[in-house]
Amino acid sequence: MASIRFRTNKWQCRIQRQGFPALSKAFETKEDAQRWARGIERSMDLGEYEVAETTTTTLTDLIDRYLKEVTPTKRGAFQEKYRLGVIKADKVATMNIKTITSADVAAFRDRRLTTVKPITARHDLCAMSAVFEHARLEWSYPITNPVRGIRKPSIGQGRDRRLNGNEEERLLVTFQNCRSSWIKPLFQFSIETACRRSEALKLKWADVDLGKRIAVLRGTKNGDNRVIPLSGKAVQVLSALPRDLKGNVFPVPMPTVRSAFEHACKRAEIENLRWHDLRHEAVSRLHERGLSTVEVAAISGHKTLACLARYSHMKVERLAEKLA
């Protein structure tokens, strides 16, 4: 049903209906607004409405609807919400969706590349493309996807950042002063299992068997459930944890983990370290323990050996020891 309200000396009418683009228009009188709304809604009911009337829709309008209807259904909702927020903050979001060209998207890409790494800009473009594709295929907007017409930044070389020297010990000491007591065991568990942060935070006690030393990770990034072995240290970490009433092994929000880790790195005077680098560290340690590539992939969940290779950075001195 249409919503009508008086704003800025005019009556603003807005129509939102599932399966149709949002429409809005201003009128001098409330009666005119009601008459317009009845006409549009009747044409929608009869299947006679033509989407060509959506000439005032901006990319911001499209993103807002996408955030409301589509993003919450995704496993990576938190990350997508952040990326779409970045796009909304750019001037390209104020443009009409029927006038945005590939050149406009390329300009957005180039602006992003002045402040972020190519892989980040590439992810932002993928998020923008998903919005255009959904609007085109599911919401019947008569538009093309301008993201398809540009070159996406190269992924480039993967990060090779690992924990150096006594960085692990310094972080463990710093975690003792964190407001959240869950950060330290989550850090230790991640290094022992090569879990992604999201996988560890979704882990339930019902999926952990300390006797058999296994854990089931459900709804992983690849869409599959994954059974992982637990090292002696991982079992020790889990055994020391209290049980959460809701059944979560690590009952802490994602933003809290991110903030706590960033503050801990600053206090420990550690630079250029991200939580995801712990996955690099864990995978590399598994290789250094002598596990085969296939065995490591079974634990880490990588689908291809090429992808796994980007996460493995064995220390040269360990390789030298094997050659001795």
N, C-alpha and C positions, 0 to 999 in steps of 0.2 A: 504494500500500500504506500502511496506517495506521502512524503512528509513536507509540510508547508509551514514556513515561519517568516516573520517580518524581520528583515535585516537591511541596514543601510538604505532606508527609505524605499525599499522594494520588497515584494513578496517572493521569497526564494522557494522554488519547488524542486524536490529531489526524488527520483524514482530509482529504487533498487530492487531488482527481482532476479532470482536464481536463473542462470542461463542467458541473461541479457546484460549488456554493459550498463553501468550506472549513468543516469541522465540527470542533468540539472539545468534550470532556466529561471530567469528573474522576470517578474511581471509587476505592472503598476497596481493592479488590484488582486485581491485574494480570489475573486470569482474567476478571473482570467487564468490564474494558476490552477484552480480546481478543474476548469474546463480543459486545459491542456493536459493535465494529468489523466483525466478520464479518457481522453482521446488516445493517448499513448497506451494506457493499460488495456483499453478495449482492443487495440490493434495487436497487442501482445497475446491477449486471450484468444483471438481469432486466428493467430498465426500469420497475420498480415504485416507485422512490424518489420521494417527494413533497417538493418544495422547501420545504414549509410548516414543516419542522423547523429552518429557519434563523433562529429567533427571537433567537439570541444574537449574530448578526453585527453589528458596529459599522461605522460609516463608515470608521474606520481600517483595519479588516480588508479592506473593499472596496477602499480606495485602495492598500493594500499589494499586493493581487493585481493590480490594474490597473497599478501601477508595474512589476510583474514581467512581466506577459504582454502588455500593450498599449503602454505608453509607449515601450519600446525600438524599436518598429516605426515610430515617427513621426519626421518630419523635425525637428519642434520638440520633441524629447524633452527637451533640456536645460531649456528654459523650462517645459515642462509638469511636469517633476520638481520644479522650484522652486515652482511654484504649488500643486501638490498637497501639498508639504511645509508650506506656509503653512496650508493647510486642516487638515492633521493636527495642527498646533500649536494650533488653536482648539478650544474645548470642544465644538463641534458634532460633532467627529470621534469623541468618546467615546460618542455616542448610538447606540442601536439603529437600524438603517436602516429598520425598519418603523414606528418611532415618530417619525422626523424629519418635521416638517411644514413647510409653506411659511413659517409664522411663525418657525420656528427658522432657516431659511435667510435670511429677511429680517433677523433679529437679527444673523446672521453678517455680512451685507452692511453693516449699519449700524456694526458694530464696525470693519470694514475701512475704512469711509469716514472714520473719525476719524484714520486714520494714513496713508492713501494717496489718490491721485487717483481720481476716478470711473472712468477708463478701466482702471486697474489692478484695482479691485474688480470691474469688469465681466468682465475676463479670468479672474479667480479663479472667478467664478460659472459661466462657460462651462466651465472645467475640471471643476468639481464636477458640472455637468450631464452632461458626457461620461461620467463615472464611473457615474452613476445610469442613464443610457441604455444603456450597455454591459452593466451588470449585469442590467438588465431584459430586453434583447433577446437578448443572447448567452449569458448565464449562467442565464437562466430564473428570476431572483429574482422573487417575487410582490410587487413594489413599484411605486409610482408615482414619477415624478420630481418632487420638491417644488420644484426650481428653476424649473420651468415656471410655478408659481403666483405668482411675485413680479415686481415691476418692476425691471428692471436699470438701473443708473445710466446717465445720459446720457453719451455720448462727449464732448460739449461741444466747445469750440473746440480746434483742433489747435495744437500748440506752434509758436511762430514764432521760436524761438531760432536765431540764426545766429552765425557768428563775427564778432565786433566788433573794430574798431580793429586792434591788432597781436596779437590773441589767437593767430592762426595762427602767426606768427613765434615767439611765446613758447613755444608748444607744441612746435614743431620743435626749438627749442633745448633744451627740457627732455627731449625724446625721446632726445637724444644720450646722456643719462646713464641710460637705461633698461637693465635687465639684459638684456632681449630686444632684439636689433637689428632685429627684424621690425616693431616697432610703428610706427616712423617711416614706412617705405615703405607699410605697410598704411594708415596715416592719409592719406598723399598719394594713394594709389591710390583710396581710397574717395571722396575729394573730387572726383577727376577723372572717375569713372565712375558715381557715384550708386549703387554697389553696396550692398546690405545687408551687414552684417558677416558673417553666415553664408554668403552667396554668395561673398564674397571668400576666406573661409577654406577653402571647398571647391574653389576654382579649381585646376585641374591644368595643368601646363605643356603637356600634350598638347592642351589646348583653347585654347592661346594661339598666335596667328600674328602675330609682330611685324612681318613683312614686309607683310602685308595690313592690319595694325593693327586686328585684331579679336580678341575672346575669347568663348568660349561658356560661359555660366553654366548649369550643369546642376542639376536638382532644386531650382528656386527655390521661394519661398514659395507662388507661385500654381500650382506643379506643372508648369510648362512649362520647357523649355530656352530660353534667351534669348541672342541674339548681340548683343554691344555693340561699338561703335566705340571705339578707344583714341586718346585725344588724344596730341599730341606729348609732353606731360609724363608721361602714363601709360606710354608706350613707354619714355621715359627712365628712369622708376622701375623698370620691369620688367627692362630691359636691365642694370641695375646689380646685380640680385639674383643670389646664388649658386643653383645648381640643387640641390634637395633629392632625396635618393636615392629617396624614395617618390613623387616627382613632384608634390608640393604646391608651389604658388607661395608660399604663406605658411604654413609648417609651425609654427604656434603654436596652442596650445589656446585655446578661447573664454574660460575663466576668467582666463587670463593676460592676454589683451587687456583684459578688463574691469578687472582690478585695476591694470594698468599705466596705463591711461587715467585712472582715478580718481586715482591718485597723481600723475600728471603734471599734472592740473588743479590739484591742491592746491599743488604746488610752483610752478606758474606763477601761482598766485593767481587762478584763473578759476573762477567760480561758475556753478552751474545749467547746465552743459553736459554733454550725454550723447553717447555715440558715435552714436546714431541721428540726432542733430541734424546730423551730417555729411551725411546723405542730404538733409535740408532744404537745407543749404548747396549741395550739388552740383546739385540740381534747380533751385534759384533761379539759380545761376550759368549753367546751360544756357539758361534763359530770357533771362537778361541778355546772353548772347552772340548772341541773335537767333534761336535755334531755335524752330520752331513748337511748339505744344502737342502735336501728334501726334508730332513728331520726339522731343520730350523723353520722351513716354510710351513710345516704342519703346525708348529707352535705359534708362529707370528701371523699366519693367515694370509700370506701373500699368494696371489693366484699365479703369478709368473716369476720365473727366476730373474728376469731382467729387472722387475720391480723390486725384488728382494735384494738384488745387488746394490741398488741405490741406498739401501738402509744398512748395509754391512760395510764397516770400515775397520778391518782388523789392524791392530797395531803392528808396525813393521818389526819391532823387536820380538814379537811372538812368532812371526814367520821365520825370523832368523834362527830362533831356538829350534824350530822344526828342521831346519837345514843343517844344524850342527852335527 
